[in-house]
Amino acid sequence: MASNVRKKQEEENNLKTLREIVALLHNKHCFDCNQRGPTYVNMMIGSFVCTACSGLLRGLNPPHRVKSISMASFSNDEMEFIKSRGNEFCRKVWLGLYDGRIPMDVDTKDEGRMKDLMCQRYEKKRWYVHPTDSLFEECRRMNTVGRQQQTSHNAKPLSSLVAGLPHVSNYNPVCLFVFEEFFSILFF
């Protein structure tokens, strides 16, 4: 009996903490389509997503595991995972190399386009940057309840992520393509 009460209390505390994390500025919008008020957690990467995107994520290869914020219960291990992630973490990892050439503001009703963007992001890892330990710690601090920090909804440019590269103001698109292909071979 005591263990049931303790488990129930633990679930309530986890749900309260989860709702507080979702209420933080950087988690208030769907990571994939930017719709306000995400209702699911993508347990594969730790982002907060809307209902439409959660369905599309389940259809990717491999399927992403998504859980409803209001209907599911979360273990302590899952809560630790969520606390160390969030939309800002995912933005820095999954959109770390995003350069703005492909528009991300797609109408959610265009399911084919949304699925294509998700395929580029998660299956092909087109803009992926491997996370560092410091990034995990930074995001854990950002998701600590009561510490709302203003964060940008835009990914950082490649030049701020890759130190030591020369700045090129007028680049040749063919050279940029070769550079991207070279990086994809090295890191993926």
Buried (B, 14 or more C-beta within 10 A) or exposed (E): EEEEEEEEEBBEEBBEBBEBBBEBBBBBBBBBBBBEEBBBBBBBBBBBBBBBBBEBBEEBEEEBEBBEBEEBEBEEEBBEBBBBBBBBBBBBBBBBBBEEEEEBEBEBEEBEEBBEBBBEBBEEBBBBBEBEEEBBEBBBEBBBEEEEEEBEEEBBEBEEEEEEEEEEEEEEEEEEEEBBEEEBEEEE
